[in-house]
Amino acid sequence: MSKYIYLDVEIKLAKKPNQLSALYLKSSIDHSLTKIFGEIGGQTEVDLLKFDEQRQRIILRVPKEFYVKLRAAVTLIGEYQGVPCHFQVHKVSPVLLTLVETHLDFPRTAVV
């Protein structure tokens, strides 16, 4: 059994921020962890494995024992670079492969 939990998260923003980048998103998550759980409690090993700027989606990896802390911290992020936002967790799994998107995950568009 895996010692990690993987999360597929979408960032929903009220408007386009100055810059949407993996570095700023990771920093925002780390800041939220520290703000909620303090300097010691916020020291959680979180890895940003994938960043899709166009779809505003990220894949995060966290040790199992820190999953609840990460989920709370991500849920409580209310702004990104001064822009109101929220993070929506789409999928959670101990197996990274189960987060692979299928054709059902993509919006339906007409093929011309």
C-alpha positions as a Markdown table, in Angstrom:
| # | Residue | x | y | z |
|---|---|---|---|---|
| 1 | Met | 0.0 | 0.0 | 0.0 |
| 2 | Ser | 1.2 | 3.5 | -0.9 |
| 3 | Lys | 2.4 | 5.8 | 1.9 |
| 4 | Tyr | 1.1 | 8.8 | -0.1 |
| 5 | Ile | -2.2 | 10.3 | -1.1 |
| 6 | Tyr | -2.7 | 12.0 | -4.4 |
| 7 | Leu | -5.2 | 14.8 | -5.0 |
| 8 | Asp | -6.5 | 16.3 | -8.2 |
| 9 | Val | -7.4 | 19.9 | -7.5 |
| 10 | Glu | -9.0 | 22.7 | -9.6 |
| 11 | Ile | -8.4 | 26.3 | -8.8 |
| 12 | Lys | -11.5 | 28.4 | -9.3 |
| 13 | Leu | -10.8 | 32.1 | -9.6 |
| 14 | Ala | -13.2 | 35.1 | -9.6 |
| 15 | Lys | -11.0 | 36.7 | -12.4 |
| 16 | Lys | -7.6 | 36.0 | -14.0 |
| 17 | Pro | -4.7 | 36.8 | -11.6 |
| 18 | Asn | -1.5 | 38.6 | -12.6 |
| 19 | Gln | 0.3 | 35.3 | -12.8 |
| 20 | Leu | -0.9 | 31.7 | -12.3 |
| 21 | Ser | 2.2 | 29.6 | -11.8 |
| 22 | Ala | 3.1 | 26.4 | -10.0 |
| 23 | Leu | 5.5 | 28.2 | -7.7 |
| 24 | Tyr | 2.9 | 30.7 | -6.5 |
| 25 | Leu | 0.3 | 27.9 | -6.1 |
| 26 | Lys | 2.7 | 25.8 | -4.0 |
| 27 | Ser | 3.6 | 28.9 | -2.0 |
| 28 | Ser | -0.1 | 29.6 | -1.4 |
| 29 | Ile | -0.7 | 26.1 | -0.1 |
| 30 | Asp | 2.4 | 26.2 | 2.2 |
| 31 | His | 1.3 | 29.6 | 3.5 |
| 32 | Ser | -2.2 | 28.2 | 4.3 |
| 33 | Leu | -0.7 | 25.2 | 6.1 |
| 34 | Thr | 1.5 | 27.5 | 8.3 |
| 35 | Lys | -1.3 | 30.0 | 8.9 |
| 36 | Ile | -3.7 | 27.2 | 10.1 |
| 37 | Phe | -1.4 | 24.8 | 11.9 |
| 38 | Gly | 1.5 | 27.1 | 12.9 |
| 39 | Glu | 5.1 | 26.9 | 12.2 |
| 40 | Ile | 5.6 | 23.3 | 13.4 |
| 41 | Gly | 2.2 | 21.9 | 12.5 |
| 42 | Gly | 2.4 | 23.4 | 9.1 |
| 43 | Gln | 5.6 | 21.6 | 8.2 |
| 44 | Thr | 3.9 | 19.2 | 5.8 |
| 45 | Glu | 5.7 | 17.6 | 2.9 |
| 46 | Val | 3.5 | 18.5 | -0.1 |
| 47 | Asp | 4.7 | 17.9 | -3.6 |
| 48 | Leu | 3.1 | 19.6 | -6.6 |
| 49 | Leu | 3.4 | 16.9 | -9.3 |
| 50 | Lys | 1.5 | 18.4 | -12.2 |
| 51 | Phe | 0.3 | 21.9 | -13.1 |
| 52 | Asp | -2.1 | 22.6 | -16.0 |
| 53 | Glu | -2.3 | 26.3 | -16.3 |
| 54 | Gln | -5.0 | 26.3 | -19.0 |
| 55 | Arg | -7.4 | 24.1 | -17.1 |
| 56 | Gln | -6.3 | 25.5 | -13.7 |
| 57 | Arg | -5.7 | 22.0 | -12.3 |
| 58 | Ile | -2.9 | 20.6 | -10.1 |
| 59 | Ile | -2.0 | 17.1 | -8.9 |
| 60 | Leu | -0.6 | 17.1 | -5.3 |
| 61 | Arg | 1.1 | 14.3 | -3.3 |
| 62 | Val | 1.2 | 14.2 | 0.5 |
| 63 | Pro | 2.1 | 11.5 | 3.0 |
| 64 | Lys | -1.0 | 9.8 | 4.3 |
| 65 | Glu | -0.6 | 11.1 | 7.8 |
| 66 | Phe | -0.8 | 14.7 | 6.5 |
| 67 | Tyr | -3.8 | 14.3 | 4.2 |
| 68 | Val | -6.3 | 15.8 | 6.6 |
| 69 | Lys | -4.1 | 18.8 | 7.2 |
| 70 | Leu | -3.6 | 19.4 | 3.5 |
| 71 | Arg | -7.3 | 19.0 | 2.7 |
| 72 | Ala | -8.2 | 21.6 | 5.4 |
| 73 | Ala | -5.5 | 24.0 | 4.3 |
| 74 | Val | -6.5 | 23.8 | 0.6 |
| 75 | Thr | -10.2 | 24.2 | 1.5 |
| 76 | Leu | -9.6 | 27.3 | 3.5 |
| 77 | Ile | -7.6 | 29.2 | 0.8 |
| 78 | Gly | -9.9 | 32.1 | -0.1 |
| 79 | Glu | -7.7 | 34.3 | -2.3 |
| 80 | Tyr | -4.8 | 33.9 | -4.7 |
| 81 | Gln | -2.8 | 37.1 | -5.4 |
| 82 | Gly | -5.6 | 39.2 | -4.2 |
| 83 | Val | -8.2 | 37.5 | -6.4 |
| 84 | Pro | -11.0 | 35.7 | -4.6 |
| 85 | Cys | -10.8 | 31.9 | -5.2 |
| 86 | His | -11.5 | 28.4 | -3.9 |
| 87 | Phe | -9.8 | 25.1 | -4.5 |
| 88 | Gln | -12.1 | 22.3 | -5.5 |
| 89 | Val | -10.8 | 18.7 | -4.9 |
| 90 | His | -12.0 | 16.5 | -7.8 |
| 91 | Lys | -10.4 | 13.2 | -6.9 |
| 92 | Val | -8.3 | 11.7 | -4.1 |
| 93 | Ser | -6.5 | 8.3 | -4.3 |
| 94 | Pro | -3.6 | 6.4 | -2.8 |
| 95 | Val | -2.7 | 5.4 | -6.4 |
| 96 | Leu | -1.5 | 8.1 | -8.8 |
| 97 | Leu | -2.6 | 6.1 | -11.9 |
| 98 | Thr | -6.3 | 6.4 | -10.9 |
| 99 | Leu | -6.1 | 10.2 | -11.4 |
| 100 | Val | -5.5 | 9.7 | -15.1 |
| 101 | Glu | -8.2 | 11.5 | -17.0 |
| 102 | Thr | -10.5 | 9.7 | -19.3 |
| 103 | His | -12.6 | 11.0 | -22.2 |
| 104 | Leu | -15.4 | 11.5 | -19.7 |
| 105 | Asp | -13.4 | 14.2 | -17.8 |
| 106 | Phe | -13.2 | 16.5 | -20.7 |
| 107 | Pro | -16.0 | 18.9 | -21.7 |
| 108 | Arg | -18.0 | 17.9 | -24.7 |
| 109 | Thr | -17.3 | 19.9 | -27.8 |
| 110 | Ala | -18.5 | 19.5 | -31.4 |
| 111 | Val | -15.9 | 18.1 | -33.7 |
| 112 | Val | -16.0 | 19.9 | -37.1 |
